[in-house]
């Protein structure tokens, strides 16, 4: 394993982060831990959650709007824009069915 593949990208640790990733085609939520197709046809990846960010002067971690995923071979964390996954982020309080 080289230095690049040894790095991890932190995903928001709380599954109730306040945002959810939704498949644009089906409207179904993609949940952390779910296996989804890799957007460029290279098998499957596991969605880990949104990125983590903080605001200047506030150390409280907040969910970002970029999806963190994990490739299994080699084990590598990666980040995709939701559109690359045919998805979008929604605020959970805005999700009404």
C-alpha positions in Angstrom: 0.0 0.0 0.0 1.4 3.4 -0.9 1.0 6.7 0.9 -2.0 7.7 -1.3 -4.1 4.7 -0.7 -3.3 4.7 3.0 -5.1 8.0 3.6 -8.6 8.1 4.8 -11.2 10.9 4.3 -13.3 11.5 7.4 -17.0 10.9 6.9 -19.5 12.5 9.3 -19.6 10.1 12.3 -23.3 10.5 13.1 -25.7 8.6 10.8 -28.3 11.2 11.9 -26.2 14.0 10.4 -29.1 16.2 9.3 -28.6 15.5 5.6 -29.4 12.4 3.5 -28.1 11.3 0.1 -31.0 10.5 -2.2 -30.8 8.7 -5.6 -32.1 11.1 -8.2 -33.7 8.3 -10.3 -35.5 6.3 -7.6 -35.9 8.9 -4.8 -34.6 6.3 -2.4 -32.2 7.3 0.4 -28.6 5.9 0.1 -27.6 5.1 3.7 -24.1 5.0 5.2 -22.8 1.5 4.8 -24.8 0.8 1.6 -23.0 -0.6 -1.4 -23.7 1.3 -4.6 -22.4 1.1 -8.2 -19.1 2.9 -8.9 -20.0 5.8 -11.1 -17.5 5.0 -13.8 -18.3 1.3 -14.1 -15.5 -0.1 -11.9 -17.6 -2.4 -9.7 -19.2 -1.2 -6.5 -18.3 1.2 -3.7 -19.6 1.6 -0.1 -21.1 5.0 0.8 -19.7 6.1 4.2 -21.5 9.4 4.6 -21.0 13.1 4.0 -17.7 14.9 4.5 -17.0 16.7 7.7 -16.4 20.4 7.9 -16.2 23.2 10.6 -17.0 26.8 10.4 -14.4 29.4 11.3 -14.5 30.1 15.0 -16.8 27.1 15.7 -15.2 23.7 16.3 -18.5 21.9 16.0 -18.3 19.3 13.2 -21.0 19.7 10.5 -21.9 17.5 7.6 -20.7 18.6 4.2 -22.2 18.1 0.8 -19.6 15.8 -0.7 -20.0 12.0 -0.5 -17.3 9.9 1.1 -17.0 6.3 -0.3 -14.7 3.4 0.1 -13.3 1.2 -2.7 -12.5 -2.3 -1.5 -9.6 -3.3 -3.7 -7.3 -1.6 -2.9 -9.0 -0.3 0.3 -9.2 3.4 -0.5 -11.5 6.2 0.7 -12.6 8.6 -2.1 -14.9 11.6 -2.4 -17.5 12.2 -5.1 -19.9 15.1 -5.8 -23.4 13.8 -5.3 -24.2 14.3 -9.1 -21.4 11.9 -9.9 -23.4 9.2 -8.0 -26.6 10.3 -9.7 -27.8 11.6 -6.3 -28.3 14.8 -4.3 -28.2 15.8 -0.7 -31.4 16.8 1.1 -31.8 18.2 4.6 -33.6 15.5 6.6 -36.1 18.0 8.0 -37.1 18.8 4.4 -37.6 15.1 3.5 -41.3 14.5 3.8 -43.1 11.7 2.1 
